[in-house]
Amino acid sequence: MKFFLIIFVLLSLVMMISGHAGLWISFIKFFGINSLIAKKILAIFFGVMSISFLVGMGLVHWHETPFINNLYLISSVWLGMVWYIALSVSATWGFIWLGRYSEIGRAHV
């Protein structure tokens, strides 16, 4: 049983971290962020938020305090917002790809 729990947590971490890394790359490309400080701040923010839900979920099941409940609430709201952000980023990358490999947006001479 513990083996499957460890596999579940590791797979969840991989999915969360890779999803947030994809959003980080997309934010940098879409908004043209060139500043190294801004990139580091975004990386730290996305890195912390990528593990906050799993940490909050584990803590709320272990010991319930108002701080831990608020941490869990904030991370849950963030995860919900990330879902919609990820959908819009995916659609944007799809439209970029579609425009690049089709005749859309090219001048006809």
C-alpha atoms as an extended CHARMM CRD file, in Angstrom:
* protein
*
       109  EXT
         1         1  MET       CA              0.0000000000        0.0000000000        0.0000000000  PROA      1               0.0000000000
         2         2  LYS       CA              2.8160000000        2.4280000000        0.8490000000  PROA      2               0.0000000000
         3         3  PHE       CA              4.4760000000        1.6610000000       -2.4830000000  PROA      3               0.0000000000
         4         4  PHE       CA              1.3930000000        2.7910000000       -4.4230000000  PROA      4               0.0000000000
         5         5  LEU       CA              1.0900000000        5.9060000000       -2.2830000000  PROA      5               0.0000000000
         6         6  ILE       CA              4.7040000000        6.8150000000       -3.0220000000  PROA      6               0.0000000000
         7         7  ILE       CA              4.1660000000        6.2000000000       -6.7560000000  PROA      7               0.0000000000
         8         8  PHE       CA              1.0160000000        8.3530000000       -6.6680000000  PROA      8               0.0000000000
         9         9  VAL       CA              2.7960000000       11.2170000000       -4.9200000000  PROA      9               0.0000000000
        10        10  LEU       CA              5.7940000000       11.0430000000       -7.2590000000  PROA      10              0.0000000000
        11        11  LEU       CA              3.5980000000       11.0030000000      -10.3770000000  PROA      11              0.0000000000
        12        12  SER       CA              1.5550000000       13.8960000000       -9.0010000000  PROA      12              0.0000000000
        13        13  LEU       CA              4.7360000000       15.8760000000       -8.3400000000  PROA      13              0.0000000000
        14        14  VAL       CA              6.0260000000       15.2040000000      -11.8400000000  PROA      14              0.0000000000
        15        15  MET       CA              2.7290000000       16.3350000000      -13.3770000000  PROA      15              0.0000000000
        16        16  MET       CA              2.5190000000       19.4670000000      -11.2200000000  PROA      16              0.0000000000
        17        17  ILE       CA              6.1320000000       20.5060000000      -11.7540000000  PROA      17              0.0000000000
        18        18  SER       CA              6.1090000000       19.8370000000      -15.5000000000  PROA      18              0.0000000000
        19        19  GLY       CA              2.8040000000       21.6830000000      -15.9110000000  PROA      19              0.0000000000
        20        20  HSD       CA              4.0820000000       24.7140000000      -14.0410000000  PROA      20              0.0000000000
        21        21  ALA       CA              7.3590000000       24.5890000000      -15.9880000000  PROA      21              0.0000000000
        22        22  GLY       CA              5.3710000000       24.6650000000      -19.2230000000  PROA      22              0.0000000000
        23        23  LEU       CA              3.4270000000       27.6650000000      -17.9810000000  PROA      23              0.0000000000
        24        24  TRP       CA              6.6930000000       29.3830000000      -16.9980000000  PROA      24              0.0000000000
        25        25  ILE       CA              8.1180000000       28.8820000000      -20.4830000000  PROA      25              0.0000000000
        26        26  SER       CA              4.8830000000       30.0790000000      -22.0650000000  PROA      26              0.0000000000
        27        27  PHE       CA              4.7220000000       33.2070000000      -19.9040000000  PROA      27              0.0000000000
        28        28  ILE       CA              8.3010000000       34.0880000000      -20.8470000000  PROA      28              0.0000000000
        29        29  LYS       CA              7.6670000000       33.5630000000      -24.5730000000  PROA      29              0.0000000000
        30        30  PHE       CA              4.2080000000       35.1910000000      -24.7580000000  PROA      30              0.0000000000
        31        31  PHE       CA              5.1080000000       38.2840000000      -22.7520000000  PROA      31              0.0000000000
        32        32  GLY       CA              8.6730000000       38.6000000000      -24.0510000000  PROA      32              0.0000000000
        33        33  ILE       CA             10.2600000000       38.6110000000      -20.6070000000  PROA      33              0.0000000000
        34        34  ASN       CA             13.9910000000       39.2060000000      -20.9900000000  PROA      34              0.0000000000
        35        35  SER       CA             14.9380000000       40.2540000000      -17.4590000000  PROA      35              0.0000000000
        36        36  LEU       CA             16.8150000000       37.5460000000      -15.5720000000  PROA      36              0.0000000000
        37        37  ILE       CA             15.3790000000       38.7630000000      -12.2570000000  PROA      37              0.0000000000
        38        38  ALA       CA             11.8080000000       38.5470000000      -13.5540000000  PROA      38              0.0000000000
        39        39  LYS       CA             12.4850000000       35.0450000000      -14.8910000000  PROA      39              0.0000000000
        40        40  LYS       CA             13.8680000000       33.9680000000      -11.5120000000  PROA      40              0.0000000000
        41        41  ILE       CA             10.9210000000       35.4560000000       -9.6310000000  PROA      41              0.0000000000
        42        42  LEU       CA              8.4700000000       33.6630000000      -11.9240000000  PROA      42              0.0000000000
        43        43  ALA       CA             10.4480000000       30.4130000000      -11.5810000000  PROA      43              0.0000000000
        44        44  ILE       CA             10.3970000000       30.6230000000       -7.7820000000  PROA      44              0.0000000000
        45        45  PHE       CA              6.6880000000       31.4710000000       -7.7660000000  PROA      45              0.0000000000
        46        46  PHE       CA              5.7490000000       28.6240000000      -10.0970000000  PROA      46              0.0000000000
        47        47  GLY       CA              8.0830000000       26.2450000000       -8.2710000000  PROA      47              0.0000000000
        48        48  VAL       CA              6.5460000000       26.9660000000       -4.8780000000  PROA      48              0.0000000000
        49        49  MET       CA              3.0100000000       26.8690000000       -6.1940000000  PROA      49              0.0000000000
        50        50  SER       CA              3.6220000000       23.5760000000       -8.0130000000  PROA      50              0.0000000000
        51        51  ILE       CA              4.2660000000       21.7170000000       -4.7560000000  PROA      51              0.0000000000
        52        52  SER       CA              1.9570000000       23.7710000000       -2.5100000000  PROA      52              0.0000000000
        53        53  PHE       CA             -1.1640000000       21.7170000000       -3.2320000000  PROA      53              0.0000000000
        54        54  LEU       CA              0.4160000000       18.3820000000       -2.3760000000  PROA      54              0.0000000000
        55        55  VAL       CA              2.0500000000       19.8380000000        0.7310000000  PROA      55              0.0000000000
        56        56  GLY       CA             -1.1960000000       21.5050000000        1.7910000000  PROA      56              0.0000000000
        57        57  MET       CA             -3.1890000000       18.3430000000        1.1630000000  PROA      57              0.0000000000
        58        58  GLY       CA             -0.7660000000       16.2990000000        3.2420000000  PROA      58              0.0000000000
        59        59  LEU       CA             -0.6970000000       18.8290000000        6.0700000000  PROA      59              0.0000000000
        60        60  VAL       CA             -4.4700000000       19.2490000000        6.2580000000  PROA      60              0.0000000000
        61        61  HSD       CA             -4.8610000000       15.4790000000        6.6840000000  PROA      61              0.0000000000
        62        62  TRP       CA             -2.1260000000       15.3730000000        9.2970000000  PROA      62              0.0000000000
        63        63  HSD       CA             -2.9620000000       18.3640000000       11.4940000000  PROA      63              0.0000000000
        64        64  GLU       CA             -5.7340000000       20.9060000000       11.0260000000  PROA      64              0.0000000000
        65        65  THR       CA             -5.0010000000       24.5020000000       12.0180000000  PROA      65              0.0000000000
        66        66  PRO       CA             -6.3070000000       27.7670000000       10.5480000000  PROA      66              0.0000000000
        67        67  PHE       CA             -2.9250000000       28.4020000000        8.8790000000  PROA      67              0.0000000000
        68        68  ILE       CA             -2.8840000000       24.9720000000        7.2270000000  PROA      68              0.0000000000
        69        69  ASN       CA             -6.5420000000       25.3000000000        6.1880000000  PROA      69              0.0000000000
        70        70  ASN       CA             -5.7820000000       28.6600000000        4.5550000000  PROA      70              0.0000000000
        71        71  LEU       CA             -2.7020000000       27.2180000000        2.8540000000  PROA      71              0.0000000000
        72        72  TYR       CA             -4.8200000000       24.3920000000        1.4770000000  PROA      72              0.0000000000
        73        73  LEU       CA             -7.5200000000       26.8370000000        0.3570000000  PROA      73              0.0000000000
        74        74  ILE       CA             -5.0350000000       29.1160000000       -1.4220000000  PROA      74              0.0000000000
        75        75  SER       CA             -3.2850000000       26.2190000000       -3.1380000000  PROA      75              0.0000000000
        76        76  SER       CA             -6.6290000000       24.7150000000       -4.2130000000  PROA      76              0.0000000000
        77        77  VAL       CA             -7.7650000000       28.0150000000       -5.7010000000  PROA      77              0.0000000000
        78        78  TRP       CA             -4.3960000000       28.3360000000       -7.4570000000  PROA      78              0.0000000000
        79        79  LEU       CA             -4.6990000000       24.8280000000       -8.8830000000  PROA      79              0.0000000000
        80        80  GLY       CA             -8.1710000000       25.6610000000      -10.1930000000  PROA      80              0.0000000000
        81        81  MET       CA             -6.8990000000       28.8490000000      -11.8250000000  PROA      81              0.0000000000
        82        82  VAL       CA             -3.9160000000       27.0100000000      -13.3060000000  PROA      82              0.0000000000
        83        83  TRP       CA             -6.3030000000       24.6200000000      -15.0280000000  PROA      83              0.0000000000
        84        84  TYR       CA             -7.9640000000       27.4830000000      -16.9200000000  PROA      84              0.0000000000
        85        85  ILE       CA             -4.6290000000       29.2020000000      -17.5770000000  PROA      85              0.0000000000
        86        86  ALA       CA             -3.2310000000       25.9280000000      -18.9500000000  PROA      86              0.0000000000
        87        87  LEU       CA             -6.2440000000       25.5240000000      -21.2290000000  PROA      87              0.0000000000
        88        88  SER       CA             -5.8090000000       29.0300000000      -22.6400000000  PROA      88              0.0000000000
        89        89  VAL       CA             -2.0450000000       28.5770000000      -23.0450000000  PROA      89              0.0000000000
        90        90  SER       CA             -2.6250000000       25.2790000000      -24.8600000000  PROA      90              0.0000000000
        91        91  ALA       CA             -5.1490000000       26.9060000000      -27.1750000000  PROA      91              0.0000000000
        92        92  THR       CA             -2.7560000000       29.7770000000      -27.8600000000  PROA      92              0.0000000000
        93        93  TRP       CA              0.0990000000       27.4080000000      -28.7130000000  PROA      93              0.0000000000
        94        94  GLY       CA             -2.3290000000       25.4930000000      -30.9500000000  PROA      94              0.0000000000
        95        95  PHE       CA             -3.2980000000       28.6550000000      -32.8100000000  PROA      95              0.0000000000
        96        96  ILE       CA              0.3630000000       29.6410000000      -33.1570000000  PROA      96              0.0000000000
        97        97  TRP       CA              1.1560000000       26.2200000000      -34.5990000000  PROA      97              0.0000000000
        98        98  LEU       CA             -1.8920000000       26.3150000000      -36.8770000000  PROA      98              0.0000000000
        99        99  GLY       CA             -0.9880000000       29.7750000000      -38.1610000000  PROA      99              0.0000000000
       100       100  ARG       CA              2.6180000000       28.7890000000      -38.7270000000  PROA      100             0.0000000000
       101       101  TYR       CA              1.8040000000       25.6950000000      -40.7960000000  PROA      101             0.0000000000
       102       102  SER       CA             -1.1690000000       26.9720000000      -42.7250000000  PROA      102             0.0000000000
       103       103  GLU       CA             -1.8930000000       29.7850000000      -45.1380000000  PROA      103             0.0000000000
       104       104  ILE       CA             -3.5230000000       31.8960000000      -42.4390000000  PROA      104             0.0000000000
       105       105  GLY       CA             -1.8500000000       35.2480000000      -42.0150000000  PROA      105             0.0000000000
       106       106  ARG       CA              0.3560000000       35.0390000000      -45.1120000000  PROA      106             0.0000000000
       107       107  ALA       CA              0.1270000000       37.6560000000      -47.7800000000  PROA      107             0.0000000000
       108       108  HSD       CA             -1.1390000000       36.3550000000      -51.1050000000  PROA      108             0.0000000000
       109       109  VAL       CA              0.7880000000       37.9090000000      -53.9690000000  PROA      109             0.0000000000
